[in-house]
Amino acid sequence: MSMADEHIKLTDQERRAQRRRSIAIGVFLAVLVVIFYVVALIKMGSQL
């Protein structure tokens, strides 16, 4: 039996926790993108 054939069964609680972590990471990354974008606009605006 290979590693690909083995499936890990998560409980409902573990699945919900995993989903919350995934959403938190997604929100964090989106906030970082917005911060970098705003900083870039500010830096470019000061050079004009």
Distance bins in CASP14 RR format, pairs under 12 A and 6 or more apart:
PFRMAT RR
TARGET T0000
AUTHOR 0000-0000-0000
RMODE 2
METHOD distances of the structure
MODEL  1
1 7 0 0 0 0 0 1 0 0 0 0 0
8 14 0 0 0 0 1 0 0 0 0 0 0
8 15 0 0 0 0 0 1 0 0 0 0 0
8 18 0 0 0 0 0 1 0 0 0 0 0
9 15 0 0 0 0 1 0 0 0 0 0 0
10 16 0 0 0 0 1 0 0 0 0 0 0
10 17 0 0 0 0 1 0 0 0 0 0 0
10 18 1 0 0 1 0 0 0 0 0 0 0
10 19 0 0 0 0 0 1 0 0 0 0 0
11 17 0 0 0 0 1 0 0 0 0 0 0
11 18 0 0 0 0 0 1 0 0 0 0 0
12 18 0 0 0 0 0 1 0 0 0 0 0
12 19 0 0 0 0 0 1 0 0 0 0 0
13 19 0 0 0 0 0 1 0 0 0 0 0
13 20 0 0 0 0 0 1 0 0 0 0 0
14 20 0 0 0 0 0 1 0 0 0 0 0
14 21 0 0 0 0 0 1 0 0 0 0 0
15 21 0 0 0 0 0 1 0 0 0 0 0
15 22 0 0 0 0 0 1 0 0 0 0 0
16 22 0 0 0 0 0 1 0 0 0 0 0
16 23 0 0 0 0 0 1 0 0 0 0 0
17 23 0 0 0 0 0 1 0 0 0 0 0
17 24 0 0 0 0 0 1 0 0 0 0 0
18 24 0 0 0 0 0 1 0 0 0 0 0
18 25 0 0 0 0 0 1 0 0 0 0 0
19 25 0 0 0 0 0 1 0 0 0 0 0
19 26 0 0 0 0 0 1 0 0 0 0 0
20 26 0 0 0 0 0 1 0 0 0 0 0
20 27 0 0 0 0 0 1 0 0 0 0 0
21 27 0 0 0 0 0 1 0 0 0 0 0
21 28 0 0 0 0 0 1 0 0 0 0 0
22 28 0 0 0 0 0 1 0 0 0 0 0
22 29 0 0 0 0 0 1 0 0 0 0 0
23 29 0 0 0 0 0 1 0 0 0 0 0
23 30 0 0 0 0 0 1 0 0 0 0 0
24 30 0 0 0 0 0 1 0 0 0 0 0
24 31 0 0 0 0 0 1 0 0 0 0 0
25 31 0 0 0 0 0 1 0 0 0 0 0
25 32 0 0 0 0 0 1 0 0 0 0 0
26 32 0 0 0 0 1 0 0 0 0 0 0
26 33 0 0 0 0 1 0 0 0 0 0 0
27 33 0 0 0 0 0 1 0 0 0 0 0
27 34 0 0 0 0 0 1 0 0 0 0 0
28 34 0 0 0 0 0 1 0 0 0 0 0
28 35 0 0 0 0 0 1 0 0 0 0 0
29 35 0 0 0 0 0 1 0 0 0 0 0
29 36 0 0 0 0 0 1 0 0 0 0 0
30 36 0 0 0 0 0 1 0 0 0 0 0
30 37 0 0 0 0 0 1 0 0 0 0 0
31 37 0 0 0 0 0 1 0 0 0 0 0
31 38 0 0 0 0 0 1 0 0 0 0 0
32 38 0 0 0 0 0 1 0 0 0 0 0
32 39 0 0 0 0 0 1 0 0 0 0 0
33 39 0 0 0 0 0 1 0 0 0 0 0
33 40 0 0 0 0 0 1 0 0 0 0 0
34 40 0 0 0 0 0 1 0 0 0 0 0
34 41 0 0 0 0 0 1 0 0 0 0 0
35 41 0 0 0 0 0 1 0 0 0 0 0
35 42 0 0 0 0 0 1 0 0 0 0 0
36 42 0 0 0 0 0 1 0 0 0 0 0
36 43 0 0 0 0 0 1 0 0 0 0 0
37 43 0 0 0 0 0 1 0 0 0 0 0
37 44 0 0 0 0 0 1 0 0 0 0 0
38 44 0 0 0 0 0 1 0 0 0 0 0
38 45 0 0 0 0 0 1 0 0 0 0 0
39 45 0 0 0 0 0 1 0 0 0 0 0
39 46 0 0 0 0 0 1 0 0 0 0 0
40 46 0 0 0 0 0 1 0 0 0 0 0
40 47 0 0 0 0 0 1 0 0 0 0 0
41 47 0 0 0 0 0 1 0 0 0 0 0
41 48 0 0 0 0 0 1 0 0 0 0 0
42 48 0 0 0 0 0 1 0 0 0 0 0
END
